[in-house]
Amino acid sequence: MIEQVIFYILAFFIVGFSLLAVTERRIIRASVYLLFVLLGTAGLYLILEYHFLAAAQVAVYAGGIMVLFVFSILLTDHPGAEVKYEKPKRMIISAFAALAGIAICGHIIYYNVSRAYQYIAQGEIDMKDLGMTLMGTGKYQYMLPFEAISLLLLACIIGGILIARKK
């Protein structure tokens, strides 16, 4: 019972700060709200008793990635200035793009839940199988997305260096 109450509090916390992060006009405040969302996510991991994942969430995302965001923000021109709202036409187009993204993600989640239930029905997953799934190169293995994310982060770092170099 208490876990459900804490879950709903954290869910409200995450949703509230997510909305504040995307609606805030000052970019530094928006990044602080994003930090609170990441910390709330770590709280959800603690409820699930994934202590290592919660620590990794705080260390990697709330610590490292947020520092990278703040440095990137401070390297841009006028970091404390308010962001102007976009034209209504662009807002409508972005709303439709967001709804399309939500529909695609919902479709993928809905049709992959049955596969997840098959794994749950088997019982405990062997750590070797989990490691091979995360770092394997075969079908339904995640080495390629992991490497793609590392290239994306490298591109972000190079972009930050180029922006800082122009000044």
N, C-alpha and C positions, 0 to 999 in steps of 0.2 A: 504494500500500500504506500509506504513512504517513498519507494523508488518511483512509483508512478507520479507522485506529487512533485518530486525533484525533477523527473523527466519533463513534466508539463511546464514547470518553472523555467527550466533550461530551454525548452522549445520556444516559449514566449520570449525569453531573453534573446535567443538567436534570431527569431523572426523580427523582433522589434529593432535590434541593432542592424540587421540586414537592410530593412527598409530605411533606417536612418542613413546607412552608408551610401545607398544609391540615390537618396533624395537630398542629401546635404550639399549645399552650394560651396562650402569651403572645403578644399581638398584635404587639408591636414586633418580636420575633424572627421571627414569620411574615412580616412585611413585608420584613425583611432577606433571608430565604430567597427571597422573590419577586424581590428585586433580583438575587440570584445566578442565578435562572432567566432573567431578562431579559438578563443579561450572557452567559450561555451561549448564548442564542438569537442574540445578536450574533456570537458565535464561529462558529455555524453559517453565518451570512451571510458571514463572512470565508472559510470553507472554500469556499463557492460563488463566491467572488471578487466579491461584491456589496458593495464597500467603502462606497459611499454609504449603502446600506441598513443596514449594520452601524453606521456613524456615526450615522445617524438613530435607530436602535434605542437606542444608548447615550445620545444627547442627549435624545431625546423621552421614551422610556419609562423607561430607567434613571435619567435625570436628572430630567426634569420630572414625570412621573406619580408616581414614587416619592416625590418631595418633597411632592406633593399628598397622597399616601396618609399619609405620616408626619405632616404637619400635621393632616390629618383625624383621625388616631388620637390625636394629642396634644390635640386640642380636645374629645375625648370624656371622659367621667368615668373616672378611674382607668385610665390607659393601661397601667400596668405590672401590673395585676391579672390573674390567671389566668382564662381563660374556662371556665365550667362546661360540662360535656357535656350535650347535649340528651337528652331522653327517648328510649328505644329505638324507640318507635313513629315518632317524627319522623326518626330516623336511617334507618330502613327505608324510609320514604316518600321521603326525599331520595336514598337509594341507587337506588331504582327510577327516580326522575326523572333521575338522572345516567346510568343505563343507557339510558333512553329517549333522552336527548340524544346519547349516543354512537352509538346505533343510527341516529338520524336523520342525524347528521353523516356516519357511515359510508356510509349510503345515498346521500346527496348526493355525496360524494366518489367513490364507486364509479361512479355513473352519469354523472359529469362528467369522468372521466378520459379517455374517448374523445374528448371535445371538446378537451381539452388536447393529446392526441396529434395531432390534426389541425393545431393551430397549430405544434407542434414539427416535423411533417413538411414544413410550408411553408418552413422555414428561418428566417432572422433576421427578427424583427418590426420594422417601421418605427416609429420613435419617434413619428411623428404619429399612427399608428393606436393606439399604446399610450396616448398622451395623450388621444385622443378616447374610448377605452374607459374610462379612469379618470375623466374629467371630463365625459363626455357624459350626455345625459338620455334617450337612447333605450333600446331593449331590450338587455339584457346590458351596460349601462353603469352606472357606479357613482357618479354624482353624488348621487342620493337617499340611499344609505347613508352617504356622506361627510357630508352635511348632517345626517342623523339622529344621527350620532356627535357632531357639533359641538353639537347641541342637548342631547344627553345630558351632555356635559362641562359645558355651561353650567348645566344643572340641578344637577350635582354641586357646582359652585362656589357657586351660590345656596344650596344646602343647607348647605354648609360655613359660609357667612356667617351663615345663620340660627342654626346651632348655636353659633357663636362669639358671636353677639349675645345669646343667652339668658344667657350667663355675665356 
